[in-house]
Amino acid sequence: MPADSSTALPVIDAILAEAAAAPWAGDAATLEVRVGPFWTVVRTSAGTGLASTMADAGEHQGPPIRHAGSLHGRAPVELARLLRSASPPEAAVGLAAVNALLAPLAAGAVDGNARELLCERAEGRLLAVIGHFPFTERLRAVCRELWVFERAGRMQPGDLEESSMDELLPHAEVVAVVDHVTARGGGHGAAREFCDLLLIASGRYAALLRAQTQTLDAR
């Protein structure tokens, strides 16, 4: 396995600890690992996990996924530790393994529309959105105030520069993060950036919406 990044990521520590603490984690077996151009799937005896396949932006040295072809012989808990990998495609395997271990905990979850959920939570409140949703204008109509943070080169009229997030984000009452927004730079720096966003928004209701789902929900 490739060396883990030396950068401390408390959020990832917590995620891995929760997955490892699942009652079935110790006895779970990996049945199948598949990595496609868009999705990575880890199927285990405990459940099946899905993650977006992240492209390697060149920060990582070596093969994108070491031991490819033999990962199914490793325990799900071991695969989950790949979430620390400096290789984005390999980290996706780790995330899929985490999701597989935590899948039984989601048995009581219900399907919902992300757009409607955000509109409900943001009504009359100060909403901060990192990235753009197809339904941004609908959100603007229901919330008290809307801040949209975007990167240089992608900003639209009225957007705020991403450099102002550290100062402004803690004042938001609801925070929504567009999935993949932190992955534009690729590599482990993206994971660190995402964890920073979670820490800055600590105590707020944070919604993570997949870009693919946004398009479907906006129809």
matplotlib code that plots the C-alpha trace (Angstrom):
import matplotlib.pyplot as plt

x = [0.0, 1.3, 2.4, -0.3, -0.1, 1.7, -0.9, -3.2, -6.9, -9.0, -12.2, -10.8, -9.6, -13.2, -14.6, -12.2, -12.8, -16.5, -16.2, -13.8, -16.1, -19.1, -20.1, -19.6, -16.4, -14.1, -15.7, -16.6, -15.0, -14.4, -16.3, -15.5, -13.7, -14.5, -13.0, -14.7, -14.1, -16.9, -17.7, -15.8, -17.6, -16.6, -18.9, -18.5, -20.4, -21.6, -22.8, -21.9, -20.2, -20.0, -17.6, -16.8, -13.7, -11.3, -8.8, -5.1, -4.0, -0.3, 0.4, 0.9, 4.0, 3.6, 0.6, -2.8, -3.9, -1.3, -2.1, -4.9, -6.4, -5.8, -7.7, -10.6, -8.4, -8.0, -10.4, -12.8, -11.2, -7.8, -9.2, -10.9, -7.5, -6.8, -8.9, -5.6, -3.8, -2.2, -3.5, -7.1, -8.2, -6.9, -8.5, -11.8, -11.4, -11.0, -14.1, -16.1, -14.9, -16.0, -19.4, -19.7, -18.9, -21.4, -24.1, -26.1, -26.3, -28.2, -30.9, -33.4, -32.6, -35.2, -35.0, -35.3, -34.8, -31.7, -33.2, -36.3, -34.3, -32.0, -35.0, -36.6, -33.5, -32.5, -35.9, -35.5, -31.8, -28.4, -27.2, -23.7, -23.2, -19.7, -19.9, -23.0, -26.2, -28.6, -31.3, -29.3, -32.0, -34.7, -32.6, -32.1, -35.9, -36.4, -33.4, -32.9, -29.5, -27.4, -23.6, -22.1, -18.4, -16.6, -13.1, -11.5, -12.3, -15.7, -17.3, -20.7, -22.1, -22.7, -20.4, -17.9, -14.2, -13.2, -10.5, -13.3, -14.6, -12.4, -13.9, -17.5, -18.4, -18.6, -21.4, -23.6, -26.6, -26.7, -23.8, -24.1, -21.1, -21.3, -19.8, -16.4, -16.0, -12.8, -11.5, -10.8, -7.1, -7.0, -4.8, -4.6, -4.6, -8.3, -9.1, -7.3, -9.2, -12.5, -11.8, -10.9, -14.4, -16.0, -14.1, -14.9, -18.6, -18.6, -22.0, -23.9, -26.1, -23.8, -25.3, -23.1, -24.9, -23.5, -23.2, -24.9, -27.8, -28.2, -28.8, -31.5, -33.2, -33.3, -35.4]
y = [0.0, 3.6, 5.7, 7.8, 11.5, 13.1, 15.8, 15.4, 15.2, 14.9, 14.6, 11.6, 10.1, 10.3, 8.7, 5.8, 5.3, 5.2, 2.7, 0.5, 0.6, -0.8, -4.2, -6.1, -4.4, -7.0, -10.0, -8.3, -9.7, -7.9, -9.6, -7.3, -4.0, -2.2, 1.1, 2.8, 6.2, 7.8, 5.5, 3.2, 0.3, -1.9, -4.8, -6.5, -9.0, -6.0, -3.9, -2.1, 1.2, 3.8, 6.7, 9.1, 8.1, 11.0, 11.7, 11.9, 15.5, 14.7, 15.3, 11.6, 9.6, 6.0, 3.9, 5.4, 2.2, -0.1, -3.8, -3.3, -6.7, -8.1, -5.6, -8.0, -10.1, -7.4, -6.8, -3.8, -2.1, -2.3, -0.9, 1.9, 3.2, 4.0, 7.1, 8.5, 7.8, 10.6, 9.1, 10.3, 7.1, 5.0, 7.3, 6.7, 3.0, 3.8, 6.0, 3.3, 0.8, 3.2, 3.6, -0.2, -0.6, 2.1, 1.0, -1.0, 2.1, 3.9, 1.3, 3.7, 6.5, 7.8, 9.1, 12.9, 15.7, 17.7, 20.9, 20.7, 19.9, 22.9, 25.2, 23.9, 24.3, 27.7, 29.4, 32.8, 32.2, 33.2, 30.5, 30.1, 28.0, 26.9, 26.4, 26.6, 24.6, 24.6, 25.8, 28.7, 31.3, 29.2, 29.2, 33.0, 33.4, 31.5, 32.4, 35.7, 36.2, 34.1, 34.0, 32.1, 31.5, 30.6, 30.3, 32.9, 32.2, 30.6, 33.5, 34.8, 38.3, 38.7, 35.8, 36.2, 35.2, 31.9, 33.8, 35.4, 32.1, 31.9, 35.2, 34.9, 31.2, 31.0, 33.6, 31.5, 29.7, 27.0, 25.8, 23.8, 22.4, 21.3, 17.8, 17.8, 21.5, 20.8, 18.3, 20.7, 20.9, 17.1, 15.1, 15.1, 18.9, 18.7, 16.4, 18.8, 21.8, 19.9, 19.1, 22.8, 23.7, 21.3, 22.8, 26.4, 25.5, 23.6, 23.7, 24.6, 22.3, 21.3, 19.6, 17.7, 17.2, 15.2, 17.2, 14.4, 14.4, 18.1, 18.0, 15.3, 17.1, 20.4, 19.0]
z = [0.0, -0.7, 2.2, 3.8, 3.7, 6.7, 6.9, 9.9, 8.9, 12.0, 10.0, 8.2, 11.5, 12.8, 9.7, 9.8, 13.5, 13.0, 10.2, 12.2, 15.2, 13.3, 15.0, 11.8, 10.6, 12.1, 10.5, 7.1, 4.0, 0.7, -2.2, -5.1, -5.9, -9.2, -10.3, -13.3, -15.0, -12.9, -9.9, -7.6, -5.9, -3.0, -2.3, 1.1, 3.2, 5.3, 2.4, -0.8, -0.9, -3.7, -4.3, -7.1, -9.0, -8.6, -11.4, -10.4, -11.1, -11.0, -7.4, -6.7, -7.7, -8.8, -9.9, -9.3, -7.5, -6.1, -5.9, -8.4, -9.2, -5.7, -3.5, -3.2, -1.0, 1.6, 4.5, 4.2, 7.2, 5.5, 2.3, 4.2, 5.3, 1.7, 2.3, 3.6, 0.3, -1.6, -4.8, -5.5, -7.3, -4.4, -1.9, -3.7, -3.0, 0.7, 0.7, -1.0, 1.6, 4.4, 2.8, 2.5, 6.2, 7.2, 4.8, 7.4, 9.6, 6.8, 6.8, 8.4, 6.0, 3.6, 0.1, -0.3, -2.8, -1.9, -3.4, -1.3, 1.8, 1.4, 0.7, 3.9, 6.0, 4.6, 4.7, 6.3, 7.2, 6.0, 3.5, 2.3, -0.8, -1.9, -5.7, -7.8, -7.8, -10.8, -8.4, -6.8, -7.7, -6.0, -2.9, -3.1, -3.1, 0.2, 2.3, 4.1, 2.5, 0.1, -0.2, -3.1, -2.9, -6.1, -7.5, -9.8, -13.4, -12.5, -10.6, -11.7, -10.9, -7.2, -6.2, -3.4, -3.8, -2.1, -0.2, 2.0, 3.2, 6.3, 7.5, 6.4, 6.6, 10.4, 10.3, 8.0, 9.5, 6.8, 4.7, 1.4, -0.4, -4.0, -4.3, -6.0, -5.5, -3.4, -5.9, -8.7, -7.6, -7.2, -4.8, -1.1, -1.0, -2.0, 0.9, 3.3, 1.8, 2.2, 5.8, 6.4, 5.0, 7.4, 10.4, 9.3, 9.0, 12.3, 14.1, 10.9, 8.8, 6.0, 2.9, 0.5, -2.9, -5.8, -9.0, -10.9, -8.5, -8.7, -12.4, -11.9, -9.0, -10.9, -13.6]

ax = plt.figure().add_subplot(projection="3d")
ax.plot(x, y, z, "-o")
ax.set_aspect("equal")
plt.show()
